Amino acid sequence: MTDSSGQKRVIITNVYPTVEEGRFPAKTVIGEELTLSADIFSDGHDEIAASAYVKHANDAQWTEIPLTFVINDHWEAIFKAEKIGFYEFRIEGWVDHYTTWKKGLKKKFDAGQDIAVELQIGVELLEEAATENINDKPELLTWIDQFKQSSSPEQSVTLALSKEIAKVMYKHRHQNLVTVFPITYQIEVERKKAAYSTWYELFPRSASAEPGKHGNFKDVIKLLPRVAKMGFDVLYFPPIHPIGEKNRKGKNNSLTAGPDDPGSPWAIGNRLGGHKAIHPQLGTLKDFKALIQEANKLNIEIAMDIAYQCAPDHPYVKEHSQWFKWRPDGTVQYAENPPKKYEDILPFNFETDDWQNLWNELKSVIDYWIEAGIRVFRIDNPHTKAFGFWQWMIGEVRKKNPEVLFLAEAFTRPRIMERLAKAGFNQSYTYFTWRNTKQEIEEYMTELTQSEMRYYFRPNFWPNTPDILPPALTLGGENAHIMRVILAGTLSSNYGLYGPVYEFGINEPHGVKEEYVDNEKYEVKHWDWSEYTRIGEIITRLNRIRKENTALHSTWNIEFAETSNDQIICYVKVDKQTGNKLIVVVNLDVFNTQSANVKIPLPELNIGYDEPYIVKDLLSGSKYQWGEFNYVELNPYQMPAHIFKVEKL
């Protein structure tokens, strides 16, 4: 075979989307527009062309998507997946001799030069294409005859510039002169829920309407209409398994449990079973499946918490002692995060020589609950387990069930959180909980949406969790709860909250710790589910706005606006596919009325600088006529934010 490498003149670099140069797949969801791009150039002044080739793993044929020149040798194409699973894509580029010829032809014609020879060259290009392209040969021969029989240079130039010929000639290229970027990259396409979801967390044992009674799955079924009415589409439970009796924690995490203390659900397992068992007071597997089915009728998915750890009396400890780390005194090493100690929890030893059996058993836990009907899992503390395990386990699960989603609960160092996302987690907890100032929020959102993280780290914003009561909520009370949930639900397309505690405005900390006092992790609570709160009302409005406005179904489409006051943050979100456009303005000061002039990035809204437009506040119903510069004033005791829908005059 003749070596043609020296004849290839096109250079391709900086291909995106890629994650660690292709070691991991980039992520997108069904229907989401993903930009495929590369820097592509050649020597000299010849025109070049380029295409992306995309193929689903189950397809035999590649689909060609022409790349479009943008600026400065940068080329792009839009890819929108039609089905979930893995796709491959590659980039190719070549010197486009026909386009080079026709542009030169037009320049010479416009300059009044003789183009007879140039027309002969064009005919040769068409004849060459006709000999190599059987399908397009009839059309090519017709055009060749038209060139030869043309009565004037003007007619020939018009024919040369026709879109029909350009379309056919785009397909004609010498394959031995085409540069193929040497790496074929992967894209993992997930279902829409991976990109847009609204989570509500509650403890089933606290679901009873009767004070002092342990709740169960049947009680939760009664709450489903309430959860649906508030606009949540994921209902998340802490672990539902039997709770360890040995070293059980008491109220407020005390080391001594009373006879009626239920213990922490994260201390999994006792004589009644482990990770594939259900706490008997919650109900049976049949009850759980009934709950899943009733939730599905309301378009709510049940999310299970999977915590790969054991109480000291979990059956695994006796049956598979090799899976745990034993200390010199004959005791098992329990979990620690100094100064915190978790005497009721034993971590698995991922360095065990029996790691393969451990991995298989842990995966079987997920398989078991998938069989029961679960498709969403929140994974507790994944950063304390081996990265290799997650990549293997999630990959194996999604081979059979690609619709299954995993949320990583990992409040830890950035590189570790990023690695978990690369390993397969579909969504990730974030630092949003501690990002409070305008600068902090803008910098964090820019990092999430405009760096390589955009292709693999899909954030899920939680203003609180059972473990975390941030100072902003403790100090700011009701106003802060409303302000922070509006930020969470409009900055990120995935958000969640620890429900009853949040909507009822409970914010008393456990001493100086960023934790709730009388924590529900260690006791059964009774909530008055019929109680009205202003926080709950705003959450309901927010979720309705999210559902009705597709601009909030993506995290990536954010553009920040300039404001004259750092206590006021403003950002624009646009869904280009539907034309839905929103402007969000939030007062970050929960104690004082703040005002500012905001400069709207009108090009993002496809609005001219001298073109007025109407904004409708979806929270209050008020309407205003706006331009590029606008005055806003927000009283946090009335409403700390505007969510404006943009409407042209």
C-alpha positions as CSV (number, residue, x, y, z in Angstrom):
1,M,0.0,0.0,0.0
2,T,1.3,3.4,-0.9
3,D,2.1,5.7,2.0
4,S,0.1,8.9,1.6
5,S,0.9,10.4,5.0
6,G,3.1,13.1,3.4
7,Q,0.2,14.3,1.2
8,K,-2.1,15.1,4.1
9,R,-2.0,18.8,4.8
10,V,-4.8,19.4,7.3
11,I,-4.0,19.7,11.0
12,I,-6.6,18.8,13.7
13,T,-6.1,19.8,17.4
14,N,-8.0,20.5,20.5
15,V,-10.9,18.2,19.9
16,Y,-13.9,18.5,22.3
17,P,-15.8,17.2,24.2
18,T,-13.1,15.0,25.8
19,V,-12.3,14.0,29.3
20,E,-8.7,13.3,30.2
21,E,-7.8,13.0,26.5
22,G,-10.4,10.3,26.0
23,R,-9.8,8.1,29.1
24,F,-13.4,8.7,30.1
25,P,-16.5,9.5,28.1
26,A,-18.1,12.9,27.9
27,K,-21.7,13.1,29.1
28,T,-24.9,14.4,27.7
29,V,-28.6,13.5,27.8
30,I,-31.3,12.7,25.3
31,G,-32.3,15.8,23.3
32,E,-29.5,18.0,24.7
33,E,-27.4,19.9,22.1
34,L,-23.7,19.0,22.6
35,T,-21.1,21.0,20.6
36,L,-18.5,18.9,18.9
37,S,-15.5,21.1,18.1
38,A,-11.8,21.2,17.0
39,D,-9.2,23.6,15.8
40,I,-8.6,22.7,12.1
41,F,-6.3,24.4,9.7
42,S,-3.9,23.9,6.8
43,D,-0.9,25.4,5.1
44,G,-1.4,28.1,2.4
45,H,-4.7,29.6,1.4
46,D,-6.7,26.6,0.2
47,E,-10.2,26.2,1.6
48,I,-10.7,23.3,4.0
49,A,-13.7,21.2,5.1
50,A,-14.3,19.0,8.1
51,S,-16.8,16.6,9.5
52,A,-17.6,14.8,12.7
53,Y,-18.5,11.1,12.4
54,V,-20.8,9.8,15.1
55,K,-22.1,6.3,15.8
56,H,-24.0,4.6,18.6
57,A,-22.3,1.5,20.0
58,N,-25.2,-0.6,18.7
59,D,-25.2,0.9,15.2
60,A,-23.1,-0.4,12.2
61,Q,-23.0,2.9,10.2
62,W,-21.4,6.2,11.1
63,T,-23.4,9.4,10.7
64,E,-21.5,12.3,9.1
65,I,-22.1,15.8,10.6
66,P,-20.4,18.6,8.7
67,L,-18.4,21.0,10.9
68,T,-18.9,24.7,10.5
69,F,-16.1,27.3,10.6
70,V,-16.6,29.7,13.6
71,I,-13.6,31.9,14.0
72,N,-9.8,31.6,14.2
73,D,-9.5,28.1,12.8
74,H,-12.2,26.9,15.2
75,W,-14.9,24.5,13.8
76,E,-18.1,23.3,15.4
77,A,-21.1,21.0,14.9
78,I,-24.1,20.3,17.0
79,F,-24.8,16.7,18.1
80,K,-28.1,15.8,19.6
81,A,-28.5,12.1,20.6
82,E,-31.7,10.2,19.9
83,K,-31.1,7.3,22.3
84,I,-29.3,6.5,25.5
85,G,-26.1,4.6,25.7
86,F,-22.6,5.1,24.4
87,Y,-21.7,6.9,21.2
88,E,-18.3,7.3,19.5
89,F,-17.1,10.2,17.5
90,R,-14.1,11.2,15.4
91,I,-13.1,14.3,13.5
92,E,-11.8,14.4,9.9
93,G,-10.6,17.3,7.8
94,W,-9.4,17.7,4.2
95,V,-8.5,20.4,1.7
96,D,-11.7,21.3,-0.2
97,H,-10.5,21.8,-3.7
98,Y,-13.9,22.5,-5.2
99,T,-14.7,25.4,-2.7
100,T,-11.1,26.7,-3.3
101,W,-11.7,26.7,-7.0
102,K,-15.2,28.4,-7.0
103,K,-14.0,31.2,-4.6
104,G,-11.0,31.8,-6.9
105,L,-13.3,31.7,-9.9
106,K,-15.6,34.4,-8.4
107,K,-12.7,36.7,-7.5
108,K,-11.3,36.5,-11.0
109,F,-14.8,37.1,-12.5
110,D,-15.5,40.0,-10.2
111,A,-12.1,41.5,-11.2
112,G,-13.0,41.2,-14.9
113,Q,-10.4,38.6,-15.7
114,D,-10.6,35.8,-18.3
115,I,-12.0,32.7,-16.6
116,A,-12.0,30.2,-19.5
117,V,-9.2,28.1,-18.1
118,E,-10.7,28.3,-14.6
119,L,-13.9,26.9,-16.0
120,Q,-12.0,24.0,-17.5
121,I,-10.5,23.3,-14.2
122,G,-13.9,23.2,-12.6
123,V,-15.2,20.7,-15.2
124,E,-12.2,18.5,-14.5
125,L,-13.1,18.5,-10.8
126,L,-16.7,17.5,-11.6
127,E,-15.5,14.8,-14.0
128,E,-13.2,13.4,-11.4
129,A,-16.0,13.3,-8.9
130,A,-18.3,11.6,-11.5
131,T,-15.9,8.8,-12.0
132,E,-15.7,8.1,-8.3
133,N,-19.3,8.7,-7.1
134,I,-21.8,6.4,-8.8
135,N,-24.8,7.6,-6.8
136,D,-24.3,11.3,-7.8
137,K,-22.9,10.6,-11.3
138,P,-26.1,11.5,-13.2
139,E,-26.3,14.9,-11.6
140,L,-22.6,15.6,-12.0
141,L,-22.8,14.7,-15.7
142,T,-25.7,17.1,-16.2
143,W,-23.7,19.9,-14.5
144,I,-20.7,19.1,-16.6
145,D,-22.8,19.5,-19.8
146,Q,-24.3,22.8,-18.5
147,F,-20.8,24.1,-17.9
148,K,-19.6,23.1,-21.4
149,Q,-22.8,24.5,-23.1
150,S,-22.9,27.7,-21.0
151,S,-23.5,30.8,-23.2
152,S,-21.9,33.3,-20.9
153,P,-19.3,33.6,-18.0
154,E,-22.1,34.9,-15.8
155,Q,-24.1,31.8,-16.3
156,S,-21.1,29.6,-15.5
157,V,-20.3,31.5,-12.3
158,T,-23.9,31.3,-11.2
159,L,-23.9,27.5,-11.8
160,A,-20.5,27.1,-10.0
161,L,-21.9,28.9,-6.9
162,S,-25.1,26.8,-6.6
163,K,-25.8,25.1,-3.3
164,E,-26.8,21.9,-5.1
165,I,-23.3,21.3,-6.6
166,A,-21.7,22.3,-3.3
167,K,-23.7,19.7,-1.4
168,V,-22.6,16.9,-3.8
169,M,-19.0,18.0,-4.0
170,Y,-18.7,18.2,-0.2
171,K,-19.0,14.4,-0.3
172,H,-16.2,14.1,-2.9
173,R,-12.8,13.8,-1.4
174,H,-9.7,11.8,-1.8
175,Q,-9.6,9.5,1.2
176,N,-5.8,9.2,1.1
177,L,-5.7,13.0,1.5
178,V,-8.1,13.1,4.5
179,T,-6.6,13.8,7.9
180,V,-8.3,11.6,10.5
181,F,-7.7,12.6,14.1
182,P,-6.0,9.5,15.6
183,I,-8.3,9.2,18.7
184,T,-12.0,8.1,18.6
185,Y,-13.7,9.5,21.6
186,Q,-16.8,8.3,23.6
187,I,-19.9,10.2,24.6
188,E,-22.3,8.7,27.2
189,V,-25.9,9.7,26.6
190,E,-28.2,9.4,29.6
191,R,-31.9,9.9,30.1
192,K,-33.2,13.4,30.7
193,K,-33.6,12.9,34.5
194,A,-29.8,13.0,34.7
195,A,-29.9,16.6,33.6
196,Y,-33.1,17.8,35.2
197,S,-34.5,16.6,38.5
198,T,-36.0,18.0,41.7
199,W,-35.3,16.0,44.9
200,Y,-37.2,15.9,48.2
201,E,-35.6,13.9,51.1
202,L,-37.6,12.5,54.0
203,F,-37.2,9.8,56.5
204,P,-40.0,7.2,56.1
205,R,-39.9,6.4,59.8
206,S,-41.1,10.0,60.4
207,A,-44.0,9.9,57.9
208,S,-46.7,8.9,60.3
209,A,-49.5,11.3,60.9
210,E,-49.9,9.9,64.4
211,P,-47.5,11.5,67.0
212,G,-45.2,9.0,68.6
213,K,-45.8,6.3,66.0
214,H,-43.0,4.9,63.8
215,G,-43.8,5.7,60.1
216,N,-43.9,3.1,57.3
217,F,-44.1,2.9,53.5
218,K,-47.9,3.0,53.6
219,D,-47.6,6.4,55.4
220,V,-45.3,7.6,52.7
221,I,-47.8,6.6,50.0
222,K,-50.3,9.0,51.7
223,L,-47.7,11.8,51.4
224,L,-47.1,11.3,47.7
225,P,-49.8,13.7,46.5
226,R,-48.3,16.4,48.7
227,V,-44.8,15.8,47.3
228,A,-46.2,15.8,43.7
229,K,-48.1,19.0,44.4
230,M,-45.0,20.7,45.6
231,G,-43.4,19.8,42.2
232,F,-40.8,17.2,43.2
233,D,-40.0,14.3,40.8
234,V,-37.5,12.4,43.0
235,L,-38.4,11.3,46.5
236,Y,-35.2,10.2,48.3
237,F,-35.0,8.0,51.4
238,P,-32.1,7.4,53.8
239,P,-31.2,3.7,54.1
240,I,-34.3,1.6,54.7
241,H,-32.5,-1.5,56.1
242,P,-32.4,-3.0,59.6
243,I,-30.4,-0.8,61.9
244,G,-27.5,-2.1,64.0
245,E,-28.2,-2.8,67.7
246,K,-24.6,-3.0,68.7
247,N,-23.0,0.4,69.5
248,R,-26.3,2.0,68.4
249,K,-26.2,5.8,68.7
250,G,-28.7,7.7,70.8
251,K,-30.3,11.1,70.5
252,N,-28.0,13.8,69.2
253,N,-25.4,11.2,68.3
254,S,-24.8,10.2,71.9
255,L,-22.8,7.1,72.6
256,T,-25.5,5.6,74.8
257,A,-28.8,4.7,73.2
258,G,-32.0,4.4,75.2
259,P,-34.3,1.4,74.8
260,D,-36.5,3.5,72.5
261,D,-33.8,5.1,70.4
262,P,-34.1,3.9,66.8
263,G,-30.5,4.5,65.8
264,S,-29.0,5.9,62.7
265,P,-30.3,4.4,59.4
266,W,-26.7,4.6,58.1
267,A,-25.6,2.0,60.7
268,I,-26.8,-0.8,58.4
269,G,-27.5,-4.4,59.4
270,N,-28.4,-6.6,62.4
271,R,-29.6,-10.1,63.1
272,L,-32.6,-9.5,60.8
273,G,-30.5,-8.8,57.7
274,G,-28.4,-6.3,55.9
275,H,-28.3,-4.4,52.6
276,K,-31.0,-6.5,50.9
277,A,-33.3,-6.5,53.8
278,I,-35.9,-3.9,54.9
279,H,-36.4,-2.5,58.4
280,P,-39.4,-4.4,59.7
281,Q,-41.1,-1.3,61.1
282,L,-41.1,0.3,57.6
283,G,-43.0,-2.6,56.0
284,T,-42.3,-5.5,53.6
285,L,-40.7,-5.7,50.2
286,K,-44.3,-5.9,48.8
287,D,-45.1,-2.6,50.6
288,F,-42.0,-1.0,49.2
289,K,-42.8,-2.1,45.6
290,A,-46.3,-0.8,46.1
291,L,-44.9,2.6,47.1
292,I,-42.6,2.7,44.0
293,Q,-45.6,2.0,41.8
294,E,-47.8,4.6,43.4
295,A,-45.0,7.2,43.1
296,N,-44.5,6.4,39.4
297,K,-48.2,7.1,38.8
298,L,-47.4,10.7,40.0
299,N,-44.2,10.9,37.9
300,I,-42.1,10.6,41.1
301,E,-39.2,8.2,41.2
302,I,-38.0,6.8,44.5
303,A,-34.3,7.2,45.1
304,M,-32.6,4.8,47.5
305,D,-29.6,5.6,49.7
306,I,-26.9,3.0,49.3
307,A,-24.3,3.2,52.1
308,Y,-21.6,0.6,51.6
309,Q,-20.8,0.2,55.3
310,C,-22.0,-2.1,58.1
311,A,-23.1,-2.0,61.7
312,P,-21.0,-4.2,63.9
313,D,-23.8,-6.8,64.0
314,H,-24.3,-6.8,60.2
315,P,-24.3,-10.5,58.9
316,Y,-21.4,-9.6,56.6
317,V,-19.1,-9.1,59.7
318,K,-19.5,-12.7,60.7
319,E,-19.9,-14.3,57.3
320,H,-17.1,-12.3,55.5
321,S,-14.7,-11.2,58.2
322,Q,-12.0,-10.8,55.6
323,W,-13.8,-7.8,54.2
324,F,-13.0,-5.7,57.2
325,K,-9.9,-4.3,58.8
326,W,-9.1,-5.9,62.2
327,R,-7.0,-4.2,64.8
328,P,-4.4,-5.8,67.1
329,D,-6.8,-6.0,70.0
330,G,-9.2,-8.2,67.9
331,T,-11.8,-5.4,67.2
332,V,-12.9,-4.2,63.9
333,Q,-11.8,-0.7,62.8
334,Y,-14.9,1.5,62.9
335,A,-15.3,4.6,60.7
336,E,-13.7,7.9,61.7
337,N,-13.5,11.4,60.4
338,P,-11.6,13.2,63.2
339,P,-12.9,14.6,65.4
340,K,-16.0,12.7,64.4
341,K,-16.2,9.0,65.4
342,Y,-18.8,6.5,64.1
343,E,-18.6,3.6,66.5
344,D,-21.8,2.2,65.0
345,I,-20.3,1.9,61.5
346,L,-17.6,-0.4,60.1
347,P,-16.1,0.4,56.7
348,F,-15.3,-2.2,54.1
349,N,-11.6,-2.9,53.5
350,F,-11.1,-2.3,49.8
351,E,-7.5,-3.7,50.1
352,T,-8.8,-7.1,51.1
353,D,-7.3,-10.0,49.2
354,D,-10.9,-11.1,48.6
355,W,-11.7,-7.9,46.8
356,Q,-13.3,-9.6,43.8
357,N,-16.0,-11.3,45.9
358,L,-16.5,-8.1,47.8
359,W,-17.0,-6.1,44.6
360,N,-19.5,-8.7,43.2
361,E,-21.5,-8.7,46.4
362,L,-21.7,-5.0,46.6
363,K,-22.9,-4.8,43.0
364,S,-25.5,-7.5,43.7
365,V,-27.0,-5.0,46.2
366,I,-27.7,-2.6,43.4
367,D,-29.0,-5.4,41.2
368,Y,-31.4,-6.5,43.9
369,W,-33.0,-3.1,44.3
370,I,-33.1,-2.5,40.5
371,E,-35.1,-5.8,40.3
372,A,-37.4,-4.3,43.0
373,G,-38.1,-1.2,40.7
374,I,-35.5,1.4,41.8
375,R,-33.7,3.4,39.1
376,V,-32.1,6.2,41.1
377,F,-29.5,5.7,43.8
378,R,-27.9,8.3,46.1
379,I,-24.5,6.8,47.1
380,D,-23.3,7.8,50.6
381,N,-19.7,8.8,51.0
382,P,-18.4,7.3,47.7
383,H,-15.1,9.0,48.2
384,T,-14.2,6.6,51.0
385,K,-14.4,3.6,48.6
386,A,-12.1,2.6,45.8
387,F,-12.4,4.6,42.5
388,G,-11.8,1.4,40.5
389,F,-14.8,-0.2,42.2
390,W,-17.1,2.6,41.2
391,Q,-15.9,2.6,37.6
392,W,-16.4,-1.2,37.3
393,M,-19.7,-1.4,39.2
394,I,-21.5,1.6,37.6
395,G,-20.2,0.5,34.2
396,E,-21.5,-3.1,34.7
397,V,-24.9,-2.0,36.0
398,R,-25.4,0.5,33.1
399,K,-24.6,-2.1,30.5
400,K,-27.8,-3.9,31.4
401,N,-29.7,-0.9,32.8
402,P,-28.4,2.3,31.2
403,E,-31.4,4.2,32.6
404,V,-30.1,3.8,36.2
405,L,-28.7,7.0,37.8
406,F,-26.2,7.5,40.6
407,L,-25.8,10.6,42.7
408,A,-22.5,11.0,44.5
409,E,-22.7,12.4,48.0
410,A,-19.1,13.4,48.3
411,F,-18.4,16.7,50.1
412,T,-14.6,16.4,49.8
413,R,-11.6,17.7,47.9
414,P,-12.2,18.9,44.3
415,R,-10.1,16.3,42.5
416,I,-11.7,13.4,44.3
417,M,-15.2,14.7,43.5
418,E,-14.2,15.1,39.9
419,R,-12.8,11.6,39.7
420,L,-16.0,10.1,41.0
421,A,-17.9,11.9,38.2
422,K,-15.5,10.6,35.6
423,A,-15.8,7.1,37.0
424,G,-19.5,7.1,36.1
425,F,-21.6,9.1,38.7
426,N,-24.4,10.9,36.8
427,Q,-24.9,13.6,39.3
428,S,-22.7,15.0,42.1
429,Y,-23.2,17.0,45.4
430,T,-21.3,20.3,45.2
431,Y,-19.8,23.2,47.2
432,F,-22.9,25.3,46.5
433,T,-23.9,24.9,50.1
434,W,-21.0,27.1,51.1
435,R,-21.0,29.5,48.2
436,N,-22.7,32.7,49.4
437,T,-21.3,35.9,47.9
438,K,-21.8,37.1,44.4
439,Q,-18.2,36.5,43.5
440,E,-18.2,33.0,45.0
441,I,-21.3,32.0,43.1
442,E,-20.2,33.4,39.8
443,E,-16.7,31.9,40.0
444,Y,-18.1,28.5,41.0
445,M,-20.7,28.5,38.2
446,T,-18.1,29.5,35.7
447,E,-15.9,26.7,36.8
448,L,-18.8,24.2,36.5
449,T,-20.1,25.3,33.1
450,Q,-17.1,26.7,31.2
451,S,-14.3,24.3,32.1
452,E,-13.8,20.6,31.1
453,M,-16.0,19.8,34.1
454,R,-19.0,20.7,32.0
455,Y,-18.5,17.5,30.1
456,Y,-18.5,15.1,33.1
457,F,-19.4,16.7,36.4
458,R,-23.2,17.3,36.6
459,P,-24.0,19.3,39.7
460,N,-26.9,18.8,42.0
461,F,-27.4,21.8,44.4
462,W,-28.5,21.1,47.9
463,P,-29.0,24.0,50.3
464,N,-29.0,21.6,53.3
465,T,-28.8,17.9,54.2
466,P,-29.4,15.9,57.4
467,D,-25.7,16.3,58.0
468,I,-25.3,19.9,57.1
469,L,-27.0,23.0,58.4
470,P,-24.9,25.8,56.9
471,P,-24.5,29.1,58.8
472,A,-26.4,31.0,56.1
473,L,-29.6,29.2,57.1
474,T,-28.9,29.3,60.8
475,L,-28.4,33.1,60.8
476,G,-30.8,34.1,58.0
477,G,-33.9,32.2,59.0
478,E,-36.9,32.2,56.7
479,N,-35.5,34.8,54.3
480,A,-32.3,32.8,53.8
481,H,-34.2,29.6,53.2
482,I,-36.2,31.2,50.5
483,M,-33.2,33.0,48.9
484,R,-31.0,29.9,48.9
485,V,-33.6,27.5,47.4
486,I,-34.3,30.0,44.6
487,L,-30.6,30.1,43.9
488,A,-30.3,26.3,44.0
489,G,-33.3,25.8,41.7
490,T,-32.3,28.4,39.1
491,L,-28.6,28.1,39.0
492,S,-28.6,24.3,38.6
493,S,-31.1,22.1,36.7
494,N,-30.7,19.5,39.4
495,Y,-31.4,20.5,43.0
496,G,-32.7,18.9,46.1
497,L,-33.3,19.6,49.8
498,Y,-33.8,17.8,53.1
499,G,-37.5,18.4,52.9
500,P,-39.5,18.9,56.1
501,V,-36.7,20.5,58.0
502,Y,-36.2,23.0,55.2
503,E,-39.8,23.9,54.4
504,F,-40.6,24.2,58.1
505,G,-37.7,26.5,58.6
506,I,-36.0,24.5,61.3
507,N,-32.5,26.0,61.8
508,E,-31.2,25.5,65.3
509,P,-27.6,24.2,65.2
510,H,-26.0,21.5,67.4
511,G,-23.7,23.9,69.3
512,V,-21.1,25.3,67.0
513,K,-21.4,22.5,64.6
514,E,-22.9,22.9,61.1
515,E,-25.5,20.3,62.1
516,Y,-29.1,20.2,63.3
517,V,-29.8,19.8,66.9
518,D,-32.1,16.9,67.8
519,N,-31.1,15.5,64.4
520,E,-33.6,13.2,62.6
521,K,-30.8,10.8,61.9
522,Y,-31.0,9.6,65.5
523,E,-34.7,9.9,66.4
524,V,-38.2,9.5,64.9
525,K,-39.8,12.9,64.2
526,H,-43.4,13.9,63.8
527,W,-44.3,16.5,61.2
528,D,-47.5,18.3,60.7
529,W,-47.7,17.7,57.0
530,S,-50.7,20.0,56.7
531,E,-48.9,23.0,58.1
532,Y,-48.6,26.0,55.7
533,T,-45.3,27.8,55.5
534,R,-44.1,30.7,53.4
535,I,-41.0,28.7,52.5
536,G,-43.1,25.7,51.3
537,E,-45.2,28.1,49.2
538,I,-42.2,29.6,47.5
539,I,-40.7,26.1,46.9
540,T,-43.9,25.1,45.2
541,R,-43.9,28.2,43.0
542,L,-40.3,27.7,42.2
543,N,-40.8,24.1,41.1
544,R,-43.7,25.0,38.9
545,I,-41.6,27.7,37.3
546,R,-38.8,25.1,36.7
547,K,-41.2,22.7,35.1
548,E,-42.8,25.2,32.8
549,N,-39.6,26.9,31.7
550,T,-37.2,24.8,29.7
551,A,-34.4,27.4,30.2
552,L,-34.1,26.0,33.7
553,H,-33.7,22.4,32.5
554,S,-30.0,23.0,31.8
555,T,-27.2,24.1,34.0
556,W,-24.9,25.0,31.1
557,N,-26.8,27.9,29.6
558,I,-26.0,30.6,32.2
559,E,-24.7,34.0,31.5
560,F,-24.1,36.5,34.3
561,A,-25.2,40.1,34.1
562,E,-23.3,43.1,35.5
563,T,-24.8,44.7,38.6
564,S,-23.8,47.9,40.4
565,N,-24.2,46.3,43.8
566,D,-22.5,43.1,44.9
567,Q,-25.5,42.2,47.1
568,I,-27.5,41.7,43.9
569,I,-26.7,38.9,41.6
570,C,-28.3,38.6,38.1
571,Y,-28.1,35.9,35.4
572,V,-29.7,35.0,32.1
573,K,-30.8,31.5,31.1
574,V,-31.9,30.7,27.5
575,D,-33.2,27.5,25.9
576,K,-32.3,28.0,22.3
577,Q,-34.3,25.1,21.1
578,T,-37.6,26.4,22.5
579,G,-36.8,30.1,22.7
580,N,-37.6,30.2,26.4
581,K,-35.7,33.1,28.0
582,L,-35.4,34.0,31.7
583,I,-33.6,36.7,33.8
584,V,-33.1,35.9,37.5
585,V,-32.3,38.6,40.0
586,V,-31.6,37.7,43.6
587,N,-30.9,39.8,46.7
588,L,-28.1,38.0,48.6
589,D,-28.7,40.2,51.8
590,V,-31.4,38.4,53.8
591,F,-31.7,41.3,56.3
592,N,-31.9,44.5,54.2
593,T,-33.5,45.8,51.1
594,Q,-30.9,46.1,48.3
595,S,-31.1,47.8,44.9
596,A,-28.9,47.9,41.8
597,N,-28.7,48.8,38.2
598,V,-28.3,45.6,36.1
599,K,-26.9,45.5,32.6
600,I,-28.5,42.7,30.7
601,P,-26.4,40.8,28.1
602,L,-29.0,41.4,25.3
603,P,-27.2,39.4,22.6
604,E,-27.8,36.3,24.7
605,L,-31.6,37.1,24.5
606,N,-31.4,37.8,20.8
607,I,-32.6,41.4,21.5
608,G,-31.3,44.5,19.9
609,Y,-29.7,47.2,22.1
610,D,-32.4,49.7,21.1
611,E,-35.2,47.2,21.4
612,P,-37.5,47.3,24.4
613,Y,-39.0,44.1,25.8
614,I,-41.4,43.0,28.5
615,V,-40.4,40.9,31.5
616,K,-43.0,39.1,33.6
617,D,-42.1,38.1,37.2
618,L,-43.1,34.5,37.5
619,L,-43.0,34.7,41.3
620,S,-45.3,37.7,41.7
621,G,-47.0,38.2,38.3
622,S,-45.8,41.8,37.9
623,K,-44.7,43.0,34.4
624,Y,-42.1,45.7,33.5
625,Q,-40.7,47.1,30.3
626,W,-37.0,46.7,30.2
627,G,-34.0,47.6,28.1
628,E,-30.2,47.0,28.5
629,F,-29.9,48.9,31.8
630,N,-32.5,48.4,34.5
631,Y,-33.1,49.3,38.1
632,V,-34.2,46.6,40.6
633,E,-35.0,46.8,44.3
634,L,-35.6,43.7,46.4
635,N,-36.9,43.5,50.0
636,P,-36.0,40.1,51.4
637,Y,-39.0,40.2,53.8
638,Q,-41.4,40.4,50.8
639,M,-39.5,38.5,48.1
640,P,-35.7,38.2,47.7
641,A,-35.8,37.5,44.0
642,H,-37.3,38.1,40.6
643,I,-37.6,35.3,38.1
644,F,-38.4,37.1,34.9
645,K,-39.7,35.5,31.7
646,V,-38.7,37.6,28.7
647,E,-41.5,38.6,26.3
648,K,-41.0,40.8,23.3
649,L,-43.3,43.8,22.8
